[in-house]
Amino acid sequence: MDSQVTRSRQRILESAVVLLREGGLPGQLVEAAAEVARVPISNAKLFFQNDEELILALYLRLANDLEVRASALPPGGVAERFRALMLAKLGLVKPYREAFAGLFAKMLDPRTNVGVLSKQTELVRLRARAAFAKVVHEADDAPDAAAQLIQGLYAAHLALLLIWSQDQTPDSKSTHAALEMICKLTSLVSRFRWTPISATIIESIGAICGPLVDPPADPETTARAREILAVMFRHRRTLPGTEKCAQAASGELCDQCLEPHLPLVRRFVGANLPVHFVLPAFPAKSPNPRKVLGLMPDMAEELSLQFLDGLCADIRTIYPPGARITICSDGLVFSDLVGVTDSDVTSYGERIAEMIAQLHLESLETFHMQDLYDEAGSGEQMREWLCRHYAESSETIHERLHSNESQQALFNGIQRFLFEDRVEIEKDKSRSRIRSECKERTYELVRRSYAWGRLVADCFPASLRLSIHPQPPHSEKLGILLCESRDVWLTPWHAVAFKENGRFRLVKRREAEELGASIVLKEGSPSYMELSQ
């Protein structure tokens, strides 16, 4: 997508969000948002032909936010987790209460573009359904007939939103009473899931809600989508210590692992379009000289970019339209936190783009914060703009990062990287002081990273999300290993390409030096390290 086009669309959406929060649903929302965003109405109509299409973009943002909340749910039963997710959903929609109250007549009409069960809102349903699937699948009392229960909970959440939109009781007392009633019924069904009556209830829920929430998918399209994901899963990186799913352990594709991704791939295949992935990655080289060869991309990045393009080529052998990957560089998002200058981030990003062009990696493209916020001027101003529109509170991030084991593992992994770098750079400080400072930096880094993720999701709402961090098996993000490494947390920008016996893998520079490797130059610059035979 052209950066000017993306920039204008985002300005309109950001302005509409503010208008909806402050004044409910104004007439001619597209016109009002375009005026605030200083975008000519003729251009605005290229992105949002009417108010309904703009509201749909907001729907998608809320659905993406709900997926993030679902990934941070604490362990527990289905009812307990459903309650937590619904309270999160009510918190997400609360700022737009007046707007949603005015919209519900249209939302209940399947013939409108914003109808909750219309064709136009399919992507919203897929994102939101994935969140409720996580509620059920990762609960400690999930029934065997999980699909029917997921469908029922999704339908129940729509009913709760309808009640909430009309609820005039203090603190939405009626809505919360309805939520408790649904949770009690869910708890009973889950607790006695082995009894015939529970099985009958779940079967009835599926019969009622299934055709509405999960219309039958074309078998041929589904089969091709599974093939595409099988290619991706060969290179998946999961959190260390994570138990393998029963199906995955036997060499099969796990249905739960596929579930967050399969409907999205199926949409691309059904439309005969390239499958599109977004990958927040390639920010800048680590400032730690014991990890890397220098500040500019080298063989580590080159190998990784070639791998990503090759992955798209592998998909093209089984699906002619192939795949595309947009590398969403997040360097400017947190450069000040990791000790890298904004100018080094910019130079690094320019060199990545040059590599893609020189190596003819036609399935890759780049996307940067400055593509949206170039008029902001400095990196500091861009970060301020990003956080103003997309960042959550520090308290929310603290709570999320300690909500379950996978979130804690993410926090620990990022903190380790920061600590390793700062220890080498700030030798005048004690390790305990650096560790304490890195803890707070990690919270802020993750806060901005989530903000960047929300912005990317706004720009590419239909795309599948890749991650350079290891992920839980059933995550909505697909962790991807960019280059062979014995450390699943290691990235090309925190390592060197180390060649041994004709094969490359990523290692930290000091490890390569300890093994006796020497630096190999390419066009006069350090490129990789090789162990002499």
N, C-alpha and C positions, 0 to 999 in steps of 0.2 A: 504494500500500500504506500502510495506517495506520501511523503512526510507532511506536505502542505495540506493534503486531504485529511490525513489523520489528525493534524493539529486543529483544523477548523471543526471537525466533528467532535473532538474532545472538549473544545471550548464551549460548544453549544450544550453538550451533555452536562458538563460541570456547572454551567450557568443554570440549566433547568433543575438540577438537583437543589441548588440554593433556593430557587424560586419556589419549588415544591415544599421545601422545609419551612420557608418563611411565610408563605401565603396560601397554602393549599393548592388547588388546581385552577390557575388563572385561565381565562379564555385565551385562545390563540397562544398556546405555550411555545410552539416553535418560533413564532414571531418575537415573543417576549425574550426567549433565551438567546435568539440570534442578535437581538439588539444589545443585550447585556454583554454578549461575547464579541460584539463588533464584527460580526460576520454578515455580509449581505444576505438578505432573505432568499435571493435567487440561489445562492450557494447552499444555504441551510436546507433548502428543499431537495437538494441532491442527496442529502443524508437522511433527512426525516421529512417525508412528504406530508405528514400530518402529526397531530399531537399523539395519536395512538402509537406511532412508531417510536417516538421519543420516550413515551412511558414504557414501551417494551424494552428499550435499552436500560432503563432503570430497573425493571424486573430482573434482567440478566445480571446486573451488578449485585442485587440482593441475593439472587440464587447462588452466585459465586461466593459471596460472603458466607452464606449458609453452609456451603461445602467446607470452607475453612473452619467454621465453628464445629462441624461434625468431626473433623480430624482431631480436635482437641477435647472431645468428650471424655470424662473420666470413666473408669471401668464401672460396670454395674449391670442391672437387668434392663430389659427392653423398655419397661414403663419409666424407669428412672432416667434412662438416657433420652427417651422421647420427651419427657418433661423438660429436661435441660435444653434440648434443641429447640423446643417450641418457645421456651422463655427467651432464648437467644433470638429466635425469629421475631417475636413480638418486640424485642428491643430494637431490632434492625428496622422494622417498619414504623415504629412509633413516631419518628420525626415526620412521616408522611401521612399521618392519620387522616387529616382533612382531605388530602388528595385522594387517598384510597376510598374514603367514604363516598366521595363523589363519583368514583369510577366503578363501584361494584355492580351497578346495573349493567354496564358494558362487559365487565369481567365475567358475569354469569351468562352472557350471550355468546354461544360458540361461533356465531356468524361474524363477530367483530374481531379485529386484529389483536385485541388485548384479552379476549376470552380465555379463561384459565385452561380450557380444554380444546382451544382452537389449534389449527395447523400452525399458525404463526407463532404460537407460544411453545412449540414443541421443545425447542432448545432450553427454555426456562424449566420445563418439566423434567428434562433429562438431568439438568444440573441439580435441581431440588430433590429429585428422586434418588440420586446418588447419595445425597446427605442422609436420607431416611434409610437407605440400604445399609449405610455404615452404622446407624443406630441399631439395626437388627442383627447384622452379621457379627458384630464385635461385642454383642451382649453375652452375658454368661448364662442366659436362660432362653436363647433363641430357639424357636421350634423348627422342626424339619421343613415345614411348609413356609419357609422364610419369604418367598416371593409374594404370597398372598398377604402376609402380614405387612410387608413393605407397602403394597398397594393400598391396604386399609389405612395405614398411618398417614400416607400421603393425602388420601381423601379426607381423613379426619383433620389434618392440618388446614386444608382448604375451608372446611366447615368452621373451624375455630377462627380463622381469619375473617370469615363472614360475620360471625357473632361479634368479634372484636370491633369491626368497622361500624357496627350499629350500637355498641354497648355504651350506654350513658351512665352506668353505675359508677360510684367512686372507685378509683384505681382499677377499673375494669373488673370488678368483682365477679360479674356473671361469666366473663371469659375464663377467668381462672377457675371458677367452679366447674365449667364445662371441661376444661383441661384435666382437672382432677378426676372427673367422672371417666373420661377416656383412659386415663392412666390406670385407674382401678380395674376397669374391664380388661385392659391389656395385661395387667399384672396377673389377673385370674387366668386368662387364656394361656399365658406363658407358664405360670406355676403348675397348671394342670394340663400341660400340652400333651401328655401321654394318654389322656382320657378321650373316649369317643366324642363326647360333647364338645370339647375344645377343638378337636379335628373338624367337626361339623361346622363350628362357628367360623374357623379360619377358611374352610372351603367356601362357605357362603360369602365371606368377605371378598375372596378372590373372584367369585362369580359376579358380584356386584361391581367391584372396583377395577378388576383386571382389564376388561375391554376399554374402560375409559382412560386408565393410567398407562397401560402397556398394550397398545394395539398390536396385533400380530405382525411380526417382522418378516420380510421376504427371506426364505431360507438360503437362497443362493447369495444374496447380498451379505447375510450374516456370516456365511461360510468364508467368503472372501475377506471380510473384515477380521475374522479370527486368524486367517493366514497372515494378514498384515501385522497384526499384533504379535503373532508368534515370532516374526522377524525381529520386532522390537524387544521382545522378552528375552531373546538370546543374550542381550547386552545389558540387562537390567541389573541395577545395584540395589540391594536391600540392606536394611539396617543390620549390623553385626549382631549375632545372637538371636536373630528372628527365626522362629520355627518355620520350617517349610510347610506349605499347605499340603494336605494329603494328596491331592491330584498332582501338584507340582513335584512332589517327592517321587512319584511314579513316572515322571517324564511327560505328563499331560499338562495342558493349560488349565489352570485353576479358574473356575467360573467366577469366584469372588474377586480374584485378582483382575480378571477381564472386565468385570461389571462396570467400573467407573469409566472405562475407555471404549468399550464395544459399541454402545449406541452412537457415540460421536464419530467413530470411524465409519460406522454404517451409514451415517448421513452423507459423508463425502463419497462413499462408494455408490450409494443410491443416486447421487447427482452426477456421477462419473467425473469427479473433480480430484485434483491432487490432495492427498491427506495433509493437513497443515498442522505442524507442531510449533510451539514456542518454547524457547530455552533461555531463561535468564542465566547468562554466563559470560565468560571472557571479559571481566571487569578491568583488570590491570595486573601487572606482575606484582608479586609480593615484594615489599621493601626489604625483606630479610635476605642478605647476601649468602647465607648458609643454605638457602633453599633453591635459589634461582641463579641464572647466569647474568642477568641484567634486567633492565626495565622494559625492553622491547620483546615482542613475540619472537619465538624461536622454533626449533624443531618440535618442541612439545605442543605448541599451538598448531603447527602445520599438520602434524600427524592427527591431531584431534579433529581439525576441520575436514581433512580428507576422510576420516572415519565417518563423520556425520553425512558428508556427501555420498559416501559409499553405501551408507544405510538407506538413503533415499533411492539409490540405484538398485539395491537389493529388492526394495519394495516394487520398483518398476518392473522387475522380471516376473512378478506374479500379478501385478496390477498396472497396466500400461500408463495411466495418468501419473503414477508414481507418488512422490511426497515432496513437501517443501518444509524447510526448517528456518524459522526466523530467530536469529540470535539476538536476544534483548539484553544488550550490555548494561549492566547495573553499576558500572564503575563510579559514575558521578553520584550515585545514590548514597554511597557511604565512604567515599574516598577520604574524607577528613577523619573518619573513625579508624581507618586502617593505616594511616600514615603515608598516603600516596597523594601527590599534588594533582590538581585538576588538569593541569597541562600534560602531565604524564599519562593520565587516563585518556585524554583526547588523542595524544600521539599513538598510544597503544591501539585505540579503536580504529584510527586511520590505517595503521599497519595491518590490522586484521582484515579490513575491507580490501586492502591491496592484495593480501595473500589470497583471498577468495577469488579476486579477478585474475591474478597471475596463474593460479592453479586451475582456473576454469571450473570452479565448483558451482555449477549453475543451479543447484538445488538449495543453495544457502543465500540468505540475505541478512542484513543487520538492521537493528532498530535501537536508537539511543534516546536518552532523556532530552538531549538537546534538539531532537527532531520535533519535540512538542513544545519545549520551553526555551527556544533559542532567543526569543525577545527578552527573556528574563535577564540575560547578560551573564552574570557569574554563576559558577556552580553552586555557591551558597544560596543565591536567589532561586535557582531551580529546585534545590532541595527544600527550601521553605515553601515553595508553591506546591510541590509534590505532597509534603506533609499536611499542608492546609486542606487539600482536597481529598486525600486518600488515607492518611495515617490514622490509626486508632490511638487511644490513650495508652500511656506507659503502664497504667494499672492493668488494663486489659491484656497487654502483652506479657506482663509478669505472670498473671494468672494462667494464661494459655500455655506458656513454656514449662509450667510445672503441673500440667493437668493430667498427663499420662506419660508412659515410658518413652514413646516415640518422640514426643515434644521435648522431653528432658534430654534425650540423646542428641537432638538437633542443637539444643542450647549448648551442651557439653562439647560437641564437635566444633562449633563456631568459636566458642571461648578458647578452645585449645589452639586453634589457628592464630587467633589474636595474641594469645600469651606467648607463643613461640616467636612471633615476629617482634613483639615489643621488648622481650628479654634481650634480643640481639641489638635492638636500636637504642634502648634507654638503659644503658649499662650503669648509669649513675643512680638508678633506683633499685630498691630491694625487690626480690621476687614476690614477696607477699604483697607489697604495695602494687606492683604491676598486676598481679592476679586480681586484686580487688578492683583496680581501675578497669581491667578487661571485662570483668563481670558486668559492670554498668555499661560499658561500650557494647557488649554483646546484646543486651536488651535493646539498646537504641538501634544497633545494626539490624536486628530482626524486625523491629518496628518499621524501619524504613524499607526493609526488604518486602515485608507484607504490603506496604503501601505501593511499592513498585509492582508487586504481583497483582494488586487490584487494578492499577492503571493498565497493565498489560492485558488483563482479562477484559477490561472495558474496550480496548482497541481490537482484541482478537477473541471475541466471545465464543466462537464456535470451535476454536482450536484446542488440540490436546496439549497438555502441559508436561514438559520434560523438566527434570531437575538434575543438577550435578551433585546433589546431596543424596546419600542413601535414603530410601523411603521404606515405610512399612509395606508389607506385601499387598495390602488392599487399599493403598493410598490413591487419592484422586490425581496425584502426580506420579509420573513414571521416572524413577531414578535411572540415570543412564551412565554407563562407564565409558568415558571418552577415549581412554587409552589404557592398555594393560598396566596394572599396578597391584602390588600386594596390600596396599592400604586403600580401602574403599572410599575414604574421605579425601584422598589426594587428587588435586586438579592440576592441569597444565600450568596454571599461573602460580602454583605453589611448589613447583618441582622443575626438574630438568628431564629431558629425554635421555635415557641411559641405554646405550647399545652394548649388548653382550651376546656373543655367538650369533651375530647377524639379526638379532631381534631387539626391538625397542620396548622399554617399559618406563614408567614414571617413577623417579626416586627423588629424594631431596639431594641437593648438591653435595652436602657434607657426606652423605652416605656413599655417593659415587666416588668422592675423593678418598674416603676411607678404604674403598675397594681397589684403589689405584687407577681409577679412570682418568683420562686426560680430556681436555676440551678440544673439540673439533670446530674449526671455523667454516663459515659459509659466506662467500662474498665479503670476507674480511671481518665478519662479526661472529661472536660465539654462538654456536647453533645447538650442539648437543655434546654429551660426554660418552667416551667409548673406552671399553676395557680392552687393552691390547692382548693378543693371544700369546 
